[in-house]
Amino acid sequence: MGSCGKLAKRAVETDMPVMVQIQQLIRGAKNAVSLAQGIVHWQPPKQALDKVKELVWEPSISRYGADEGIPELREALVKKLRQENKLCKSSVMVTAGANQAFVNLVLTLCDAGDSVVMFAPYYFNAYMSFQMTGVTNILIGPGQPNTLYPDADWLEKTLSETKPTPKLVTVVNPGNPSGTYIPEPLLKHSCVEGNHIVNIFSFSKAYGMMGWRVGYIAYPSEADDFGTQLLKVQDNIPICASILSQHLALYSLEMGSEWVVERVKGLVKNREIVLEALSPLGEESVKGGEGAIYLWAKLPDKYVHCDSEFVHWLAHRHGVVVIPGSACGCPGNVRISFGGLLEDDCKAAAGRLRKGLEELVKDGMVK
């Protein structure tokens, strides 16, 4: 359409997805390597993929399934939640990835004009989900300067003083984009469970299933009407997650958490390599890498309003791409993802990153 006047205001005023911009940047920069998108380098378990191959010609794979997910996957997820996450009173809805799960929740819980709470640095897609559904009163809380953990005192004060009370508080743990892991004393539990708590999970990173798009919502079983309203939203977005993808998720779960742990161990070296590459910024400027595949780095003070310019300069001059912190509500910072490359490729990308940062600190953004 030729005029923005004919488009929905909520869509026009929603931020442009930073990953779309990054993909365009990668295509335009000669031989650029990405440390930007949050992906892992491994594929789903081979045994699970082999089982899925046998299902391709099964008629049920091409049909609609239950909106809330195939029964055998939901049953396996309820068992997993009890054993691994200590969530014993939760029901499950399977979604087409965690992003879609979050949109389901926003549409189920929030009305236009409601206030909601996030913490900076925030996950950019969650912020966009609020924007595009008409929730524009987004209260951004600070992270603690030394840890980036959400400021619990600020939250308590905000919830008690803001009228009407904010409808939703969103916390990502382990942190995206911060890469930090919020300790149990601050959250009361690794995964909090209660009638006012909803948890979102994803298969993308753990099982290398980014493109298969499977996530799930764990919501209070006692909140019957909540599940009913979720179904309305689900039926109008995907109807159901891909049936083939759900079977792959089920077969992957059968491999056990040990399969995931072994792959995550291999990322320790990548983290060390990228941490070394970030050393020109100074040790105090780098945080994260505790429970996720991200590191968060503060640029020199004079670049506090230039992080996007820095990302473009780094891509075109040094051939490596990262995420600007301004996309996460924190200008002057960058997010680096170390999960998507094998060790040798990670070393090559980190070498480019270090060279770029050394030049930035010494001479600035030389053209």
N, C-alpha and C positions, 0 to 999 in steps of 0.2 A: 504494500500500500504506500502511496506517495506521501501521505501526510501523517505526522505523529498525532495530529488531532483526532484521527480516526481509530487510534489504538488505545487500549486500556491504560489508564494512568498508572495503575499499580505495576504493570509490566514495564512501561517506559521508565518509571522511576526506580526500578530494581537494578542493582549494580550489574554490570556486565560480568559474566563468569570469568574469574581470573585465569582459570585453566584454558579457556578458549583463547584468551589473549596470549598465554604462554605457548600454546600450540602454534599460533600464528608466528610468534617470535622465533620459535625453533625452526619453522619452515623458512623463515627469511634470513636466518643467520647461518653462515656457511659452516657445515660440519659441526654444529653445536651439539653438545652432550647435555642431557637433562639430569639435574639433581633437583627437579621441581616437583613433578607429580608424585603423589603418595602411592607407590606401587611396590610390589616385591618381585624379585627376579625368578621365583620358582613357579611351577605350574601345579595344578591340583595333583593329588596322589595318583600315580599311574594305575594302581589297582582300581581306583574309583573311575578313572577315565575309561578303562577297559570295560567295566561293567556298563557304563553309560552307552558305549558303542553298541552293545547288544540290544539296547532299548529303542534305538532310533526308529525301527519299523513297527514298534508296538503302537497300535491305534490310539491308546489312551494318551500317549505323549503329545499327540497333535490336537487333543481336545481341551476344552476348558476344565480346570480342576476346581476344587473347593476354594472359595475366595481366601479363606484364612490359611491355606496351605494343605498339602497332601497329608493325610492323617499320620502316616508312618514317620514323616519328618517331624511333625509337631510333637509326636510322642517321644521321639529321640531327643528333641530339644528340651522338652520339659525335664527329662531325665538328666541331661547335661547341665541344665540350670541348677538343679538340686545338688548334683555331685560336685561341680566345678565352681559355681558362683554362689552357692548357699542361698539360692532363691527358691523357696519351697511353697510359695503361695501365688505363683504367677501362671497366667495363661499366655499362649503364644499366637501371634499372627506372623506369617511369613510374607515378606515383601520383596520387591524388585530392587534390592540394595538398601543400605542404611539411609541414604538420602531420601528415598521414597518413604521410608518408615517415618522420618522426621516430618515430612510434608503431611503424611497421614495424621500425625499427632497435632500439628498446628491447626489443620482444618477441623479436627475433632474438638480441640480444647479452646481455641481462640477465636474471638470475633474482631472485626475491624474496630480499632479504637482501644482495644485492650492494651495494657502495658505488659511487657515481658522483660526478662533479665538475661543478659549474657555477660561473660567476662572477657576482657581483652588480655592477650590476643585471642580473638574468637575465630571459629571455623566459618569461613566465608560462605559456604553453601547454606548453613543454618541461618545466617543473617539474611541471605537472599530469600529463603523460604518465608521468613516473616514479612519481608518487603512485598513479595508478590502475592501474598494473601491478604494484604491490606493492614497488617499489624505494623504500624509505623512508630509507635511509642516504645522504642527499644532502649532500655536502660542499660548502659554499658558500665559494668563494675570493673574496678582495677584489679590487676594481679599484684601479689606481693613482689616488691622490686627484686629481692634476692632469689626468689624461687619461681615466680610466675603463678603460684597457687592462687586460687580465687580468694579474695579478701572476705573472710567469713564475717568479720565485724561490720564491714560495709553492707553486706547482704542482710544481716539481721536488722540493721538500722533502716535500710531501704524497705524491707518487707513490713516493718512496723509503722513507718511514717508515710508510705505512699498509699494514697486512697484514690480509687479502690485499689486493693492489694494486687500486685502483679499476678497475672494469670499463670505464668509459666517461668521457671528458672531452668536454664540449660547449662549443663556442665559436661565437658568431654574429658574422659579419663580412661586410658592415658591421653595426654593432651595433643590435640591437633588444632593449631600448628605448633604449640610450644614444645612438644616432645617430653614434657614433664609428667611424673606420676604422682597424683595427689595422694598423700598418705592416709591410711585408715583413720587415724584420730580425727582428721579434718572432715572426712566423709562419714564417719561412724562405721563404715564397712566398705570393702572393696566394691561391692555392688549393693546399693541401698535398696531395701524392700519395705514397702508400706503402701497404704491405700492411696497415698498422694504421690507415689513414685512410679515412673515408667522407665524401663531400661531399653536401650536400642543396641543391637549387636549386628555384626557383619561377618560374612565368610570371605570377604575380599582379600584382606591381608594375610590372615592366618593360613588359609588354604590356597592362596594364589588364584582366587576366583573373581578377580576384578571384572572381567568381561562377562561373566556368567550372571551377575547381578542377583545375589541372594543376600538378604538381611532378614532380621526379625525383631518384632516388638515383644517384650515381656511386660505384661501389664497385670494389675492386681486381679486375681480371680474373683474376688468378692464384688468387684465393680462391674456387675453384669451389664448395666446400661452402657458403660464405656465401650465394651466389646461390640455391642450392637451398633453404636454410632461409628466405630472404626470400620465396620463392615460396609456401611454406606459409602464411606470415602474410598475404601479399597475397591469396591465394585465399579466405581466411576473413574479410577485411574488405570490399574493394570488388569482388573478383574481378579487375576491371580498371577503370582510370579511364574516364570517359565517352568513348565512341568519337568522338562529335561534337566534344567538347572537345579530344581529341587531334589531330584534323584541324585545328582552329583553331590549336592550338599549332604544328603543322607549317607551316601557311600563314603564321603570324606570323613564325616563324623565317626564312622565305624573304625577308622584308622587310629582313633584315640588322640588325646592331647599330646602324647609323646611325639607323634609325627610333627606337630607344629613346633614343639620345643626344640627338636633337632635342627630345624631350619632356622629358627630364630638365633640359635647359638652361632650360626655362620655369619650373622650380621654384626657380631661384636667387632670383628676386624674392620669391617666397613666403617663403623662408627669411629674407631680409633684413627683410621686414615683421614676421615673428613674433619675430625677434631683437630688433627695436626695441621690440616690445610687452613683452618680458621684461626690458627695461632697469631697471625699478624694483627688481629683485632684485639688481642689481649684475653687472658683467661676469664676475666670477669665479664666479658662481653658475650660469652657463649653459654647457653643453657640448654637443657633437654637431653634427649637420647636415653632417658631413664626407662620408659616403658613403651615407647613408640619408635617409629622409624624417622623421627625428625629431630633436627637441631635448630635452635633459634639464636640468631646472632645480631648483635647491635652494631650498626655502622658507626664510624666516627661522628662526633656531635655535629659537625658542619654539614653532614648529609641527612639530617633528620627529616628534611622535606624532599629528599632526592632519591628515595629508595627505588622508585619505578625507573627513574633515569639511570640509576646504577645497574639495575637488572638488564636493561637494554644495552648499556655500555659493556657489561661483562659478557653478554651473549655475543655481541658483534666483534669485540676486540679480543676476547680470550676464549670464546667458544664453549662456554658452560652457562647453564640456565638455572636460576633459583626463583623463589617466589618473593615478591615485594611484601613487606610487612604492612604496608598501607591497605592491602586487600583484607587484612585481618584486624584493622582498627588500630594498628601500631606503626605509624610511619617511622622511618629511620632504622628499620630492622629487616631481616630477610629470613625466610624459612628454607632449610636445606633438607632434602630427603635422601637418605643413604641406603634405602632398601631395594632399589630397582636395578642395580648393577652387580654383576659378578665382581669378585675382588680385584682382578686385574683391570677391568674397565673402571672400577671405582677409583683405583689409584691414578689412572689417566685423567679422569674428571677432576679429582682432587688436586692434581698437579696444576691444572688450568686455573682452578679456583684460587689456590694459594698464590700463584703468579699474579692474578688479577688483584687480589687483596693487598699484596705487597706493593704493587704499583699504586693502588688507591691511597694507601697510607703514606707512601713516600712522595708521590707526584700528583695525586688526584686523578680525575677521570681524563686521562690524556687522550686526545682525539687522534 
